[in-house]
Amino acid sequence: MIKKAKDHKMVEICSDSQVAFKDFPPGDSVSWQQWEVVKKVVRIPRLVEVSGTKEALSSAIRSKMDSYSEHREKISTQFEAYRACRERALTQEGVLHVHIDFSENYSSKYDEEIQSVHFGAGRNQITLHTGVIYSAKGTESFASVSDSLEHGPRAISAHLKGVLKAKNPKELHFWSDGPTAQYRNAKNFGYAAAMAKEHGCSVTWNLLAPGHGKGAADGIGGAIKRNADDAVARGKSVLSATDFIRVNSGSKLRMWEVTADDISEIPDPPRLRQKVKATMKQFQLVIIDPEAIGFRQRSCFGDRDDCPFCDCVSSQAVAVEFPQPEVADLSSDDDTLKELCLCPTTQSSDDDAEASVEEGVEMIEPSSTSPIKNGSFVLVRVLGGGRKKTEFRYACIVDEG
């Protein structure tokens, strides 16, 4: 018999009782889960001593110096371009220089916590996307806050919606670091093209050298986190994005919340028709025409009219394919629908083409000064109807053959 203390009294518990099971054939296999201590092999960087010949050491040093020299060149070139772009934005109307970055997630905090919460891993994470806008109107700091932990291209596009609200830029220059899961990937390139089309402006996206993407955006993240920690110390709990914005309401920077619905409502990005060569070597994305994206291995801010896709820094161009708009179903017996007439395309001679131009038609020069070459995308807009209020759009690809 086993004796156990309960309510300060000795209670006898029968030790002969056992768990009863249904009868089962011996040898039957079954799977279950239980806690065990297992060994796991991990790779951790360590500073170790290596022995070898002097020739091997000198060869390793030369190899490292080559990559280090290239890295130093990236740092100086990108920072020089950064300063030139910022100066351009501060002195010219309609030019925006936007430096952005994801700050480290903020962990939710209660003003008073039990031990399991304080030392546990059950805290909610709050996403902070911070940045600074430089323009001729001055400097504007901002932060978008979200309970969603998504940091991918779709989330970036949702966070930037608030950045460009009530802005009408002629030139838009983004600066950020270059993690492949966030800013340096084909989907984010497609969203940049969509942004250029939506706002009717030219766009560049510039990536700073690896390990050197810190700047004013990170300072903003640190400042608003300190404000939140101070609020917790004064007896307030910060458990969500709404709470985080509330405790920073006294700050001069502009803040807004990005919900999970805001992110999910962002449509799929336009598709790049070709693969970007050597993506990790590209540090500037240039969009003059939303239908094409230029890539450079270094940022360049020369004359935008004469040098949109110059080859001074190993450039390449990639065509962009935007999703086709949904076509309304016209299969209806409603008499109010006008009859549609589809005409086959024909190829005519130059004389026929000249004869087909009616007198009095206003001819407008192309909006782009870039030469039209074989493979160029051309968009033609024609106003027709009685009062020329009906707009027809035609898109084609130039074929010199």
C-alpha positions as CSV (number, residue, x, y, z in Angstrom):
1,M,0.0,0.0,0.0
2,I,1.1,3.6,-0.8
3,K,0.4,6.5,1.5
4,K,0.0,10.0,0.2
5,A,-0.5,13.3,2.0
6,K,-3.7,15.1,1.0
7,D,-5.4,18.0,2.9
8,H,-3.0,17.4,5.8
9,K,-4.3,13.8,6.2
10,M,-2.8,10.5,5.3
11,V,-4.8,8.9,2.5
12,E,-4.2,5.3,1.5
13,I,-4.1,4.6,-2.3
14,C,-4.4,1.1,-3.6
15,S,-1.2,0.1,-5.5
16,D,-2.7,-2.9,-7.1
17,S,-4.7,-0.9,-9.7
18,Q,-3.5,-1.1,-13.3
19,V,-4.6,0.5,-16.6
20,A,-6.9,-1.8,-18.5
21,F,-6.6,-2.3,-22.2
22,K,-8.7,-4.1,-24.8
23,D,-7.3,-7.3,-26.0
24,F,-5.1,-7.0,-29.1
25,P,-3.0,-9.5,-31.1
26,P,0.7,-9.6,-30.0
27,G,3.1,-8.0,-32.4
28,D,0.7,-5.4,-33.8
29,S,2.6,-2.2,-34.8
30,V,1.4,1.3,-33.8
31,S,2.8,4.8,-33.8
32,W,2.7,7.4,-31.1
33,Q,4.5,10.6,-30.0
34,Q,6.6,11.1,-26.9
35,W,9.2,13.6,-25.7
36,E,12.8,12.6,-26.1
37,V,16.2,14.3,-26.1
38,V,17.7,14.0,-29.6
39,K,21.0,15.0,-31.1
40,K,21.0,17.6,-33.8
41,V,23.9,18.5,-36.0
42,V,24.2,22.3,-36.7
43,R,26.8,24.4,-38.4
44,I,28.1,27.3,-36.3
45,P,30.8,29.7,-37.6
46,R,33.9,29.6,-35.4
47,L,37.3,31.3,-35.6
48,V,39.7,28.4,-36.0
49,E,43.5,28.1,-36.5
50,V,44.5,26.7,-39.9
51,S,47.9,25.4,-40.8
52,G,49.4,25.4,-44.3
53,T,52.1,26.7,-46.6
54,K,52.9,30.4,-47.0
55,E,52.0,30.1,-50.7
56,A,48.5,28.9,-49.7
57,L,48.1,31.7,-47.3
58,S,49.2,34.4,-49.8
59,S,46.9,32.9,-52.4
60,A,43.9,33.1,-50.0
61,I,44.8,36.7,-49.1
62,R,44.9,37.7,-52.8
63,S,41.5,36.0,-53.4
64,K,39.9,37.7,-50.5
65,M,41.4,41.1,-51.4
66,D,39.9,40.9,-54.9
67,S,36.4,40.4,-53.5
68,Y,37.0,43.0,-50.7
69,S,38.1,45.6,-53.2
70,E,35.0,45.1,-55.2
71,H,32.9,45.3,-52.1
72,R,34.6,48.6,-51.1
73,E,33.9,49.9,-54.6
74,K,30.2,49.0,-54.2
75,I,30.0,50.8,-50.9
76,S,31.6,54.1,-52.2
77,T,29.7,54.1,-55.5
78,Q,26.3,53.5,-54.0
79,F,26.7,56.0,-51.2
80,E,27.9,58.6,-53.8
81,A,24.9,57.9,-55.9
82,Y,22.7,58.1,-52.7
83,R,24.0,61.6,-51.9
84,A,23.5,62.7,-55.5
85,C,20.0,61.4,-55.6
86,R,19.1,63.0,-52.3
87,E,20.5,66.3,-53.4
88,R,18.5,66.1,-56.6
89,A,15.3,65.5,-54.6
90,L,16.0,68.4,-52.2
91,T,16.5,70.9,-55.0
92,Q,14.0,69.8,-57.7
93,E,10.2,69.9,-57.5
94,G,8.4,66.6,-58.0
95,V,11.4,64.4,-57.2
96,L,11.1,62.0,-54.2
97,H,14.0,60.2,-52.6
98,V,12.5,57.4,-50.3
99,H,14.8,55.4,-48.0
100,I,13.0,52.4,-46.5
101,D,13.8,49.4,-44.4
102,F,12.1,46.8,-42.3
103,S,13.0,47.4,-38.7
104,E,13.4,44.4,-36.3
105,N,10.0,43.2,-35.2
106,Y,8.7,44.6,-31.9
107,S,7.7,42.1,-29.3
108,S,4.4,42.9,-27.5
109,K,4.7,43.7,-23.8
110,Y,2.4,43.9,-20.9
111,D,2.8,46.5,-18.2
112,E,2.9,43.6,-15.7
113,E,3.8,40.1,-16.7
114,I,3.8,36.7,-15.0
115,Q,7.0,34.7,-15.2
116,S,5.8,32.4,-18.0
117,V,5.1,35.4,-20.2
118,H,8.3,37.2,-19.3
119,F,10.6,34.3,-20.1
120,G,8.3,32.4,-22.6
121,A,8.1,32.6,-26.4
122,G,4.5,33.5,-26.6
123,R,4.8,37.2,-27.4
124,N,3.1,38.7,-30.4
125,Q,5.4,40.2,-33.0
126,I,4.6,43.6,-34.6
127,T,6.1,44.5,-38.0
128,L,7.6,47.9,-38.5
129,H,8.4,49.3,-41.9
130,T,10.1,52.6,-41.5
131,G,11.6,55.3,-43.9
132,V,12.3,58.9,-44.7
133,I,11.2,60.9,-47.7
134,Y,13.5,63.7,-49.0
135,S,11.9,66.3,-51.3
136,A,12.0,70.0,-52.2
137,K,9.3,70.4,-49.5
138,G,11.6,69.1,-46.8
139,T,12.1,65.8,-45.0
140,E,9.3,63.5,-43.8
141,S,9.7,60.5,-41.6
142,F,7.1,57.7,-41.5
143,A,6.4,54.2,-40.2
144,S,3.8,51.7,-41.2
145,V,2.9,49.1,-38.5
146,S,1.2,45.8,-39.0
147,D,0.2,42.7,-37.0
148,S,1.0,40.6,-40.1
149,L,4.5,39.2,-40.1
150,E,4.7,39.0,-43.9
151,H,7.7,40.9,-45.3
152,G,7.5,39.8,-48.9
153,P,6.9,41.8,-52.1
154,R,3.1,41.9,-51.7
155,A,3.5,43.2,-48.1
156,I,6.0,45.8,-49.2
157,S,3.6,47.0,-51.9
158,A,0.9,47.3,-49.2
159,H,3.2,49.3,-46.9
160,L,4.2,51.7,-49.7
161,K,0.6,52.5,-50.5
162,G,0.5,54.8,-47.5
163,V,3.9,56.3,-48.3
164,L,2.8,57.6,-51.7
165,K,-0.7,58.7,-50.5
166,A,-1.5,62.3,-51.8
167,K,1.9,62.4,-53.6
168,N,2.2,63.3,-57.3
169,P,5.9,62.6,-58.1
170,K,7.5,63.0,-61.4
171,E,10.5,60.9,-60.3
172,L,10.4,58.3,-57.6
173,H,13.7,56.9,-56.2
174,F,13.6,54.1,-53.6
175,W,16.7,53.1,-51.6
176,S,16.9,50.0,-49.4
177,D,19.1,47.1,-48.5
178,G,18.9,44.0,-50.8
179,P,17.6,40.8,-49.1
180,T,16.3,38.5,-51.8
181,A,13.1,37.6,-49.8
182,Q,12.1,41.3,-49.7
183,Y,13.4,43.9,-52.2
184,R,15.7,42.0,-54.6
185,N,13.4,39.6,-56.5
186,A,11.3,39.5,-59.7
187,K,8.0,40.1,-57.9
188,N,9.1,43.3,-56.3
189,F,10.5,44.4,-59.6
190,G,7.1,43.8,-61.1
191,Y,5.4,45.8,-58.3
192,A,7.8,48.7,-59.0
193,A,6.7,48.7,-62.7
194,A,3.0,48.7,-61.5
195,M,3.8,51.7,-59.3
196,A,5.3,53.6,-62.2
197,K,2.2,52.9,-64.3
198,E,-0.2,53.9,-61.5
199,H,1.5,57.2,-60.6
200,G,2.6,58.1,-64.1
201,C,6.2,58.7,-63.2
202,S,9.6,57.3,-63.6
203,V,10.9,55.0,-60.9
204,T,14.2,53.7,-59.8
205,W,14.9,51.2,-57.0
206,N,18.4,51.3,-55.7
207,L,20.1,48.7,-53.4
208,L,22.9,49.6,-51.0
209,A,26.0,47.4,-50.6
210,P,25.5,44.3,-48.4
211,G,25.9,45.1,-44.8
212,H,25.7,48.9,-45.4
213,G,22.0,49.4,-45.8
214,K,21.5,51.1,-42.5
215,G,20.6,54.7,-42.3
216,A,17.9,57.1,-41.2
217,A,15.2,54.5,-41.5
218,D,16.8,52.4,-38.8
219,G,17.1,55.4,-36.5
220,I,13.3,55.9,-36.8
221,G,12.7,52.2,-35.9
222,G,14.9,52.6,-32.8
223,A,13.1,55.8,-31.7
224,I,9.6,54.5,-31.9
225,K,10.6,51.3,-30.1
226,R,12.0,53.4,-27.2
227,N,8.7,55.3,-27.1
228,A,6.8,52.1,-26.8
229,D,9.1,50.8,-24.1
230,D,8.8,54.0,-22.2
231,A,5.0,53.7,-22.4
232,V,5.2,50.1,-21.0
233,A,7.3,51.4,-18.1
234,R,4.6,54.0,-17.3
235,G,2.0,51.3,-17.0
236,K,0.6,50.8,-20.6
237,S,0.5,47.5,-22.5
238,V,1.6,47.4,-26.1
239,L,0.0,44.2,-27.6
240,S,-0.9,45.1,-31.2
241,A,-0.1,47.5,-34.0
242,T,-3.0,49.7,-32.9
243,D,-1.5,49.9,-29.4
244,F,2.0,50.7,-30.9
245,I,0.6,53.6,-32.9
246,R,-1.4,54.9,-30.0
247,V,1.7,55.1,-27.7
248,N,3.6,56.9,-30.4
249,S,0.8,59.4,-31.1
250,G,2.9,62.2,-29.7
251,S,5.7,61.7,-32.3
252,K,6.1,64.0,-35.2
253,L,6.5,61.2,-37.8
254,R,3.6,59.9,-39.8
255,M,2.3,56.5,-38.8
256,W,-0.5,54.2,-40.1
257,E,-1.6,50.6,-39.7
258,V,-1.4,48.0,-42.5
259,T,-3.8,45.1,-41.9
260,A,-3.6,41.6,-43.2
261,D,-6.6,42.4,-45.5
262,D,-4.7,45.3,-46.9
263,I,-1.9,42.9,-47.9
264,S,-4.2,40.2,-49.3
265,E,-6.0,42.8,-51.5
266,I,-2.8,43.7,-53.4
267,P,-3.1,42.1,-56.8
268,D,-0.4,39.8,-58.3
269,P,2.5,41.7,-59.8
270,P,3.2,42.1,-63.5
271,R,5.3,39.3,-64.9
272,L,8.8,39.8,-66.2
273,R,9.0,38.3,-69.7
274,Q,12.7,37.5,-69.4
275,K,14.8,36.3,-66.5
276,V,17.1,38.9,-65.0
277,K,20.7,37.9,-65.5
278,A,23.0,38.0,-62.4
279,T,20.3,39.3,-60.1
280,M,22.7,39.5,-57.1
281,K,24.9,41.8,-59.1
282,Q,22.2,44.3,-60.0
283,F,22.0,47.4,-57.8
284,Q,19.6,49.7,-59.7
285,L,16.3,49.1,-61.3
286,V,15.2,51.9,-63.8
287,I,11.7,52.3,-65.1
288,I,11.1,55.1,-67.6
289,D,8.3,53.1,-69.5
290,P,6.3,50.7,-67.3
291,E,6.5,48.2,-70.2
292,A,10.2,47.7,-69.7
293,I,12.6,47.6,-66.8
294,G,16.3,48.5,-67.0
295,F,18.9,47.0,-64.6
296,R,22.3,48.3,-63.8
297,Q,25.1,46.9,-61.7
298,R,25.6,50.3,-60.1
299,S,23.3,53.3,-59.5
300,C,23.6,56.1,-62.1
301,F,21.8,59.4,-62.1
302,G,22.9,61.0,-65.4
303,D,20.6,62.9,-67.7
304,R,17.4,61.0,-67.6
305,D,16.4,62.0,-71.1
306,D,19.6,61.2,-72.8
307,C,20.6,58.2,-70.7
308,P,17.6,56.2,-69.5
309,F,19.2,52.8,-70.3
310,C,22.9,53.6,-70.8
311,D,25.4,50.9,-70.8
312,C,27.9,52.8,-68.6
313,V,27.4,50.3,-65.8
314,S,26.6,47.0,-67.5
315,S,22.9,47.5,-68.1
316,Q,20.2,45.1,-69.3
317,A,16.5,45.6,-70.2
318,V,13.6,43.3,-69.4
319,A,10.1,43.5,-70.8
320,V,7.2,43.6,-68.4
321,E,3.8,41.8,-69.1
322,F,0.9,43.4,-67.2
323,P,-2.2,41.3,-66.5
324,Q,-4.9,41.6,-69.1
325,P,-7.9,43.5,-67.9
326,E,-11.1,41.5,-67.4
327,V,-13.4,41.7,-70.4
328,A,-17.1,42.1,-69.7
329,D,-19.4,39.4,-71.1
330,L,-21.2,40.9,-74.0
331,S,-23.2,37.7,-74.8
332,S,-26.6,39.3,-74.1
333,D,-29.8,39.7,-76.0
334,D,-30.2,43.2,-74.8
335,D,-31.0,45.5,-77.8
336,T,-29.2,48.4,-76.1
337,L,-25.9,46.7,-76.9
338,K,-24.3,48.0,-80.0
339,E,-23.2,45.6,-82.7
340,L,-19.5,44.9,-82.5
341,C,-17.6,44.7,-85.7
342,L,-14.2,43.0,-85.7
343,C,-11.9,43.9,-88.6
344,P,-8.9,41.7,-89.5
345,T,-5.5,43.4,-89.5
346,T,-3.9,44.0,-92.9
347,Q,-0.5,45.1,-94.1
348,S,-0.6,47.9,-96.6
349,S,2.1,49.8,-98.5
350,D,3.4,53.2,-97.5
351,D,1.2,54.8,-100.2
352,D,-1.9,53.2,-98.9
353,A,-1.0,54.2,-95.3
354,E,-0.6,57.9,-96.4
355,A,-3.9,57.8,-98.2
356,S,-5.7,56.4,-95.2
357,V,-4.9,59.5,-93.1
358,E,-7.9,61.7,-93.1
359,E,-7.6,65.4,-93.5
360,G,-7.9,67.5,-90.3
361,V,-6.7,64.7,-88.0
362,E,-4.5,66.0,-85.3
363,M,-1.1,64.2,-85.2
364,I,0.7,64.1,-81.8
365,E,4.3,63.4,-81.4
366,P,5.3,60.3,-79.3
367,S,5.7,61.0,-75.6
368,S,9.0,59.2,-75.5
369,T,12.2,60.5,-77.1
370,S,13.8,57.0,-77.2
371,P,14.2,55.6,-80.7
372,I,11.6,53.1,-81.8
373,K,13.4,49.9,-82.7
374,N,12.5,46.4,-83.7
375,G,10.7,44.8,-80.7
376,S,9.6,48.1,-79.2
377,F,6.2,48.3,-77.5
378,V,4.0,51.1,-79.0
379,L,0.7,52.3,-77.5
380,V,-1.6,54.3,-79.7
381,R,-4.5,56.3,-78.3
382,V,-7.3,57.5,-80.7
383,L,-10.3,59.7,-79.8
384,G,-13.4,59.0,-81.9
385,G,-17.1,59.3,-81.9
386,G,-19.3,62.3,-82.5
387,R,-17.6,64.6,-80.0
388,K,-14.4,62.6,-79.9
389,K,-15.1,61.4,-76.4
390,T,-14.8,57.7,-77.2
391,E,-11.2,56.5,-76.6
392,F,-9.7,53.6,-78.5
393,R,-6.4,52.1,-77.5
394,Y,-4.2,50.0,-79.7
395,A,-1.0,48.2,-78.6
396,C,1.6,46.7,-81.0
397,I,5.1,45.5,-81.2
398,V,7.4,47.0,-83.9
399,D,8.5,44.4,-86.4
400,E,11.0,45.7,-89.0
401,G,10.8,42.4,-90.9
